[in-house]
Amino acid sequence: MFKPNSALRFSLLMLVATPLLGGCGDRYSTLPVPGVPAAEMPQMDLSIASSTPEAARRGLGNHTWFWTRGPGPAQIHYSTVDGRDFVWLVGQRQILAGEWQVDTATDSSGQPLVQICLRYPGGWQPGLNGTWNCRPAGTMFGQMQEREAGDPLRFSGRTQAKFVLTQTPSSLAEVEGRVTATPENLGY
């Protein structure tokens, strides 16, 4: 038996739910596909152009992040709220202590450009040395493989990791699992 009120309720429910469910079907379309070059992303360009110093500070401060871009080995960072940065490189046991800051420069068209700058006094790697190395904030956030709040690997103030990462990990969760499973008495 068909009830007219049921059809009306169902129609109203679908009307309300459609905008909420509309974006769910295509959520994987932005994942990288091996062998297919990256396409221009207007959202990324807008993000880079509209970055603010405050947003960059909130986005990096008190976050652990995984970086595999550029020369040298993969890196795992913990950036504190007060401008300190600790980085662990694949193949190394040492955790380098450095600094980060947000800077505003001017791009080629004369527009302000918010940058995140890192330096590591005593560092020896390209991009990880005593010279400030700056990247546009939006680009840097977009190129991070992963980023999560807090210091789950307990980097802050450490000079040595519990073990050497012999190969690039697949995720921060993999590293967190290994750190948690490794006993404290191994020089960490």
Secondary structure, DSSP 8 states (H G I E B T S, - for coil): ---HHHHHHHHHHHHHHHHHHTTGGGTTTTS--TTS-----HHHHHHHHT--HHHHHHHHTTEEEEE--SSSS-EEEEE-TTSEEEEEETT--BEEEEEEEEEEEE-TTS-EEEEEEEE-TT--BTTBSSS-EEEEHHHHHHH-SEEEES-TT--TT-SB-SS---S--S-HHHHHHHHHHS-TTTT-
